[in-house]
Amino acid sequence: MDEPGCSWPAWKFGMKREDLYSKLHDQYNTITSSIQDPEAFHHDVCEISHAASNPDEFHRLLADRKEQRL
């Protein structure tokens, strides 16, 4: 991180030099991309909607499925 080529005036913006590869990269150099195509996602939602008995469980099961897919 102390390489001269990686230097930038982070202090000027109340940041740390390593924010270049974390906060700034995540915020300004990435895009959101779908995990599945719409039809496959629909199948997951249908399956989980039949298994879940309340909204909290529905969202928890969807979050679990997302982690499986990733």
N, CA, C and O atoms as a DFTB+ gen file, in Angstrom:
280 C
 N C O
     1  1       0.828      -1.202       0.000
     2  2       0.000       0.000       0.000
     3  2       0.864       1.254       0.000
     4  3       0.389       2.329      -0.366
     5  1       2.106       1.135       0.399
     6  2       2.983       2.301       0.438
     7  2       3.727       2.525      -0.868
     8  3       4.695       3.284      -0.906
     9  1       3.296       1.887      -1.920
    10  2       3.945       2.070      -3.211
    11  2       3.658       3.472      -3.737
    12  3       2.529       3.952      -3.624
    13  1       4.658       4.134      -4.307
    14  2       4.464       5.496      -4.827
    15  2       3.361       5.580      -5.881
    16  3       2.661       6.589      -5.957
    17  1       3.198       4.555      -6.679
    18  2       2.176       4.563      -7.724
    19  2       0.755       4.484      -7.184
    20  3      -0.205       4.770      -7.899
    21  1       0.626       4.094      -5.917
    22  2      -0.702       3.964      -5.295
    23  2      -1.040       5.152      -4.407
    24  3      -2.056       5.141      -3.712
    25  1      -0.213       6.152      -4.426
    26  2      -0.402       7.305      -3.564
    27  2      -1.517       8.212      -4.105
    28  3      -1.628       8.432      -5.311
    29  1      -2.323       8.723      -3.200
    30  2      -3.330       9.719      -3.546
    31  2      -3.645      10.501      -2.273
    32  3      -3.447       9.970      -1.180
    33  1      -4.125      11.737      -2.369
    34  2      -4.318      12.580      -1.188
    35  2      -5.595      12.237      -0.411
    36  3      -6.522      13.042      -0.322
    37  1      -5.617      11.033       0.141
    38  2      -6.797      10.572       0.883
    39  2      -7.121      11.492       2.057
    40  3      -8.291      11.750       2.338
    41  1      -6.106      11.980       2.735
    42  2      -6.281      12.864       3.889
    43  2      -7.151      14.056       3.567
    44  3      -7.878      14.558       4.425
    45  1      -7.075      14.508       2.329
    46  2      -7.812      15.694       1.889
    47  2      -9.324      15.488       1.998
    48  3     -10.082      16.454       2.092
    49  1      -9.759      14.218       1.983
    50  2     -11.186      13.884       2.006
    51  2     -11.569      13.107       3.256
    52  3     -12.629      12.485       3.312
    53  1     -10.684      13.150       4.273
    54  2     -10.967      12.461       5.529
    55  2     -10.947      10.948       5.382
    56  3     -11.645      10.235       6.102
    57  1     -10.137      10.464       4.437
    58  2     -10.077       9.032       4.173
    59  2      -8.669       8.508       4.424
    60  3      -7.730       9.270       4.654
    61  1      -8.551       7.182       4.373
    62  2      -7.256       6.531       4.461
    63  2      -6.847       6.094       3.066
    64  3      -7.698       5.892       2.200
    65  1      -5.545       5.946       2.844
    66  2      -5.072       5.552       1.509
    67  2      -5.648       4.214       1.075
    68  3      -5.942       4.021      -0.104
    69  1      -5.817       3.274       2.029
    70  2      -6.342       1.950       1.682
    71  2      -7.817       1.970       1.280
    72  3      -8.322       0.979       0.754
    73  1      -8.515       3.081       1.519
    74  2      -9.912       3.203       1.081
    75  2     -10.033       3.104      -0.440
    76  3     -11.099       2.793      -0.970
    77  1      -8.932       3.370      -1.128
    78  2      -8.912       3.233      -2.585
    79  2      -9.347       1.839      -3.011
    80  3     -10.060       1.676      -4.002
    81  1      -8.913       0.831      -2.254
    82  2      -9.191      -0.556      -2.627
    83  2     -10.351      -1.166      -1.856
    84  3     -10.633      -2.353      -2.023
    85  1     -11.019      -0.407      -1.033
    86  2     -12.163      -0.933      -0.294
    87  2     -13.392      -0.058      -0.547
    88  3     -14.171      -0.331      -1.460
    89  1     -13.561       0.963       0.239
    90  2     -14.757       1.802       0.133
    91  2     -14.954       2.382      -1.268
    92  3     -16.018       2.222      -1.866
    93  1     -13.947       3.040      -1.776
    94  2     -14.092       3.693      -3.087
    95  2     -14.286       2.676      -4.203
    96  3     -15.109       2.868      -5.098
    97  1     -13.523       1.600      -4.139
    98  2     -13.667       0.552      -5.159
    99  2     -15.077      -0.010      -5.146
   100  3     -15.711      -0.123      -6.195
   101  1     -15.573      -0.364      -3.965
   102  2     -16.906      -0.948      -3.864
   103  2     -17.995       0.025      -4.322
   104  3     -18.956      -0.366      -4.984
   105  1     -17.829       1.281      -3.962
   106  2     -18.868       2.268      -4.269
   107  2     -18.838       2.755      -5.709
   108  3     -19.894       3.002      -6.292
   109  1     -17.663       2.899      -6.294
   110  2     -17.570       3.537      -7.607
   111  2     -16.968       2.677      -8.716
   112  3     -16.865       3.125      -9.858
   113  1     -16.569       1.442      -8.390
   114  2     -15.942       0.623      -9.414
   115  2     -16.539      -0.784      -9.482
   116  3     -15.887      -1.718      -9.950
   117  1     -17.768      -0.930      -9.017
   118  2     -18.463      -2.210      -9.102
   119  2     -19.895      -1.967      -9.576
   120  3     -20.421      -0.857      -9.494
   121  1     -20.499      -3.029     -10.067
   122  2     -21.907      -2.963     -10.474
   123  2     -22.654      -4.126      -9.834
   124  3     -22.054      -5.133      -9.459
   125  1     -23.953      -3.977      -9.715
   126  2     -24.808      -5.043      -9.239
   127  2     -25.172      -5.910     -10.429
   128  3     -25.511      -5.411     -11.503
   129  1     -25.097      -7.202     -10.222
   130  2     -25.406      -8.139     -11.295
   131  2     -26.312      -9.233     -10.745
   132  3     -26.136      -9.664      -9.605
   133  1     -27.264      -9.682     -11.527
   134  2     -28.162     -10.743     -11.100
   135  2     -27.399     -12.043     -10.885
   136  3     -26.434     -12.336     -11.591
   137  1     -27.836     -12.802      -9.922
   138  2     -27.249     -14.103      -9.635
   139  2     -27.836     -15.158     -10.564
   140  3     -27.122     -16.029     -11.062
   141  1     -29.135     -15.071     -10.789
   142  2     -29.848     -16.040     -11.615
   143  2     -30.651     -15.311     -12.684
   144  3     -30.894     -14.108     -12.594
   145  1     -31.053     -16.064     -13.688
   146  2     -31.963     -15.471     -14.656
   147  2     -33.351     -15.371     -14.010
   148  3     -33.612     -16.054     -13.020
   149  1     -34.235     -14.545     -14.545
   150  2     -35.537     -14.315     -13.916
   151  2     -36.362     -15.592     -13.703
   152  3     -37.031     -15.722     -12.677
   153  1     -36.325     -16.521     -14.639
   154  2     -37.118     -17.746     -14.494
   155  2     -36.620     -18.598     -13.322
   156  3     -37.421     -19.103     -12.535
   157  1     -35.327     -18.755     -13.210
   158  2     -34.760     -19.536     -12.108
   159  2     -35.053     -18.863     -10.771
   160  3     -35.368     -19.544      -9.795
   161  1     -34.956     -17.544     -10.713
   162  2     -35.265     -16.819      -9.484
   163  2     -36.737     -17.002      -9.121
   164  3     -37.071     -17.175      -7.949
   165  1     -37.612     -16.966     -10.115
   166  2     -39.037     -17.186      -9.892
   167  2     -39.282     -18.556      -9.258
   168  3     -40.100     -18.682      -8.347
   169  1     -38.588     -19.561      -9.729
   170  2     -38.736     -20.906      -9.161
   171  2     -38.306     -20.932      -7.690
   172  3     -38.970     -21.547      -6.857
   173  1     -37.207     -20.271      -7.382
   174  2     -36.770     -20.198      -5.985
   175  2     -37.813     -19.502      -5.118
   176  3     -38.153     -19.987      -4.038
   177  1     -38.321     -18.366      -5.590
   178  2     -39.307     -17.615      -4.815
   179  2     -40.578     -18.442      -4.611
   180  3     -41.138     -18.460      -3.515
   181  1     -41.029     -19.121      -5.657
   182  2     -42.232     -19.954      -5.522
   183  2     -42.021     -21.068      -4.499
   184  3     -42.863     -21.295      -3.630
   185  1     -40.898     -21.753      -4.612
   186  2     -40.601     -22.841      -3.671
   187  2     -40.571     -22.330      -2.235
   188  3     -41.178     -22.923      -1.344
   189  1     -39.865     -21.229      -2.020
   190  2     -39.724     -20.683      -0.672
   191  2     -41.041     -20.110      -0.163
   192  3     -41.329     -20.205       1.030
   193  1     -41.837     -19.523      -1.031
   194  2     -43.120     -18.955      -0.587
   195  2     -44.074     -20.039      -0.096
   196  3     -44.923     -19.784       0.759
   197  1     -43.938     -21.228      -0.628
   198  2     -44.780     -22.337      -0.154
   199  2     -44.242     -22.923       1.146
   200  3     -45.012     -23.453       1.947
   201  1     -42.951     -22.838       1.363
   202  2     -42.337     -23.398       2.568
   203  2     -42.432     -22.466       3.767
   204  3     -42.539     -22.929       4.902
   205  1     -42.393     -21.168       3.532
   206  2     -42.380     -20.189       4.626
   207  2     -43.778     -19.974       5.179
   208  3     -44.771     -20.042       4.455
   209  1     -43.832     -19.711       6.486
   210  2     -45.140     -19.502       7.107
   211  2     -45.383     -18.053       7.534
   212  3     -46.481     -17.713       7.975
   213  1     -44.356     -17.193       7.405
   214  2     -44.537     -15.781       7.751
   215  2     -43.480     -14.962       6.999
   216  3     -42.528     -15.521       6.454
   217  1     -43.653     -13.643       6.973
   218  2     -42.715     -12.790       6.221
   219  2     -41.254     -12.905       6.680
   220  3     -40.344     -12.917       5.851
   221  1     -41.032     -12.988       7.988
   222  2     -39.653     -13.095       8.478
   223  2     -38.990     -14.366       7.978
   224  3     -37.838     -14.340       7.544
   225  1     -39.712     -15.477       8.038
   226  2     -39.161     -16.740       7.559
   227  2     -38.936     -16.698       6.050
   228  3     -37.935     -17.213       5.552
   229  1     -39.864     -16.085       5.329
   230  2     -39.738     -15.947       3.876
   231  2     -38.442     -15.219       3.507
   232  3     -37.691     -15.680       2.648
   233  1     -38.187     -14.097       4.151
   234  2     -36.983     -13.322       3.856
   235  2     -35.719     -14.052       4.324
   236  3     -34.691     -13.991       3.648
   237  1     -35.780     -14.731       5.452
   238  2     -34.628     -15.489       5.930
   239  2     -34.285     -16.619       4.964
   240  3     -33.116     -16.843       4.651
   241  1     -35.319     -17.333       4.491
   242  2     -35.081     -18.424       3.546
   243  2     -34.546     -17.904       2.208
   244  3     -33.690     -18.540       1.591
   245  1     -35.047     -16.758       1.763
   246  2     -34.510     -16.162       0.536
   247  2     -33.045     -15.755       0.718
   248  3     -32.232     -15.945      -0.186
   249  1     -32.713     -15.207       1.864
   250  2     -31.322     -14.824       2.135
   251  2     -30.429     -16.071       2.168
   252  3     -29.311     -16.055       1.652
   253  1     -30.927     -17.141       2.774
   254  2     -30.166     -18.399       2.799
   255  2     -29.948     -18.932       1.392
   256  3     -28.856     -19.391       1.058
   257  1     -30.982     -18.870       0.571
   258  2     -30.874     -19.368      -0.802
   259  2     -29.885     -18.519      -1.604
   260  3     -29.125     -19.040      -2.420
   261  1     -29.903     -17.217      -1.363
   262  2     -28.943     -16.338      -2.041
   263  2     -27.520     -16.773      -1.726
   264  3     -26.681     -16.861      -2.623
   265  1     -27.247     -17.044      -0.454
   266  2     -25.923     -17.489      -0.060
   267  2     -25.552     -18.813      -0.721
   268  3     -24.398     -19.015      -1.100
   269  1     -26.511     -19.705      -0.861
   270  2     -26.252     -20.968      -1.558
   271  2     -25.886     -20.719      -3.014
   272  3     -24.970     -21.340      -3.552
   273  1     -26.609     -19.809      -3.637
   274  2     -26.390     -19.542      -5.063
   275  2     -25.036     -18.852      -5.295
   276  3     -24.387     -19.074      -6.317
   277  1     -24.629     -18.029      -4.351
   278  2     -23.344     -17.339      -4.519
   279  2     -22.202     -18.321      -4.376
   280  3     -21.038     -17.934      -4.485
